[in-house]
Amino acid sequence: MANPYDVVKGCLRTEKGSKILPMNKYLFRVDVGANKIAIKEAIEDIYKVRVESVNTLIRPGKPKRVRYAVGKTSEWKEAIVTLKEGSKIDVT
């Protein structure tokens, strides 16, 4: 994954993300196959900030039903990125 925009899908604007913002932590939706090192390099390249740590979790897909067809949405990966002191991302 050479392109950082293939690793980071976008910034998540959620209630949980708003609560952890004062702790200098940001939520991102990332590629399921990306590891923590690739996520760190992509965030530093895109936003020009210094990343202290990356925590990841995989969100499972939810079951959905349309008439008689049963299926589920795809799973996705979420990354909680902690920035070093003095770094900031403008999420507005």
Wavefront OBJ file of the C-alpha trace (Angstrom):
o trace
v 0.000 0.000 0.000
v 2.180 2.788 -1.271
v -0.493 5.490 -1.462
v -1.427 6.871 1.985
v -4.934 7.678 0.734
v -5.474 3.937 0.146
v -4.697 3.268 3.816
v -6.727 6.095 5.415
v -10.316 6.206 4.181
v -11.335 9.252 6.216
v -11.740 10.896 9.591
v -14.706 9.716 11.687
v -16.911 12.400 13.220
v -18.717 10.552 16.007
v -19.732 11.225 19.587
v -16.920 8.975 20.798
v -14.468 10.910 18.638
v -15.638 14.196 20.129
v -15.104 12.886 23.659
v -11.492 11.804 23.057
v -10.533 14.931 21.088
v -9.316 16.856 24.208
v -6.884 13.980 24.879
v -5.293 14.674 21.445
v -6.773 11.468 19.963
v -8.505 11.186 16.589
v -10.650 8.474 14.968
v -10.029 7.301 11.412
v -11.615 4.703 9.158
v -8.769 2.709 7.607
v -8.229 -0.193 5.224
v -8.879 -3.601 6.797
v -5.495 -4.925 5.647
v -3.472 -1.989 7.002
v -1.221 -2.491 10.009
v -0.345 0.082 12.693
v 2.950 1.082 11.079
v 1.305 1.772 7.700
v -1.471 3.763 9.413
v 1.069 5.857 11.342
v 3.083 6.651 8.204
v -0.066 7.511 6.225
v -1.410 9.891 8.914
v 1.970 11.609 9.222
v 2.196 11.967 5.433
v -1.354 13.242 4.866
v -1.761 15.604 7.834
v 1.926 16.542 8.459
v 1.739 15.725 12.189
v 3.721 13.545 14.603
v 1.940 10.353 15.708
v 2.662 8.927 19.144
v 0.604 5.712 19.010
v -2.053 3.889 16.984
v -4.739 1.583 18.362
v -6.900 -0.399 15.947
v -10.096 -2.397 16.152
v -12.177 -4.228 13.586
v -15.875 -3.399 13.566
v -17.958 -6.423 12.542
v -20.629 -6.118 9.884
v -24.256 -5.895 10.926
v -26.873 -8.371 9.721
v -29.302 -6.838 7.219
v -32.388 -8.167 5.506
v -34.206 -7.084 2.352
v -37.466 -8.989 1.962
v -36.418 -12.648 1.900
v -32.717 -12.114 1.247
v -30.518 -12.183 4.336
v -27.036 -10.709 4.292
v -24.692 -8.462 6.228
v -22.714 -5.282 5.752
v -18.961 -5.553 5.365
v -16.639 -5.288 8.337
v -14.326 -2.287 8.619
v -11.324 -1.182 10.636
v -11.175 1.814 12.950
v -7.957 3.449 14.165
v -7.563 5.640 17.242
v -4.516 7.822 16.609
v -2.790 9.639 19.488
v -0.724 12.642 18.411
v 2.421 13.915 20.108
v 2.300 17.068 22.199
v 2.029 20.160 19.996
v 0.510 18.348 16.982
v -3.080 19.001 15.990
v -5.446 18.075 13.126
v -8.164 20.519 12.076
v -11.283 18.333 11.839
v -13.795 21.110 11.179
l 1 2 3 4 5 6 7 8 9 10 11 12 13 14 15 16 17 18 19 20 21 22 23 24 25 26 27 28 29 30 31 32 33 34 35 36 37 38 39 40 41 42 43 44 45 46 47 48 49 50 51 52 53 54 55 56 57 58 59 60 61 62 63 64 65 66 67 68 69 70 71 72 73 74 75 76 77 78 79 80 81 82 83 84 85 86 87 88 89 90 91 92
